[in-house]
C-alpha cells in the first residue's frame, strides 16, 4: 500500500495585509499632531553680534460700539484723529496703525479711520481680530 499524500502549498495572501497597513497609515496620519514652529516653547541662543530687534511704532485706535474713538488710551474726536495721523506721517519711520473695533461698530467708523490713515499716507493699517 502506497499512499501518497499531497500537501497543499502554503500560500500567503498579502492583499489583506496591505489593507490593514493602509488603514493603519490613515489612522496615524489623521491622529498625528502637527506643531507650528512658532508656538514651540524654545529659548533661542544668545548672540553677541546680532542686531537688536526694533519694533516699529504703532498707533492703537479703538472704536467702541457707540462710535467713540480711543487713540492710545484717550478719547478723541474725528478732527483730532485726522491731526494725529497727519503728525504721525511726518515721523521717520512712519508708524503702523492697529485698528481695534467692536463687532457691532458701524462700518462708517472703521472706514473713516482707514480713509484718514490713507490720506495721511500711513499705509500700514492692521485690524485686530479674535
Residue, then its C-alpha position, 0 to 999 in steps of 0.5 A: x500500500x502506497x499512499x501518497x499524500x499531497x500537501x497543499x502549498x502554503x500560500x500567503x495572501x498579502x492583499x489583506x495585509x496591505x489593507x490593514x497597513x493602509x488603514x493603519x497609515x490613515x489612522x496615524x496620519x489623521x491622529x498625528x499632531x502637527x506643531x507650528x514652529x512658532x508656538x514651540x516653547x524654545x529659548x533661542x541662543x544668545x548672540x553677541x553680534x546680532x542686531x537688536x530687534x526694533x519694533x516699529x511704532x504703532x498707533x492703537x485706535x479703538x472704536x467702541x460700539x457707540x462710535x467713540x474713538x480711543x487713540x492710545x488710551x484717550x478719547x478723541x474726536x474725528x478732527x483730532x484723529x485726522x491731526x494725529x495721523x497727519x503728525x504721525x506721517x511726518x515721523x521717520x519711520x512712519x508708524x503702523x496703525x492697529x485698528x481695534x473695533x467692536x463687532x457691532x461698530x458701524x462700518x462708517x467708523x472703521x472706514x473713516x479711520x482707514x480713509x484718514x490713515x490713507x490720506x495721511x499716507x500711513x499705509x500700514x493699517x492692521x485690524x485686530x481680530x479674535 
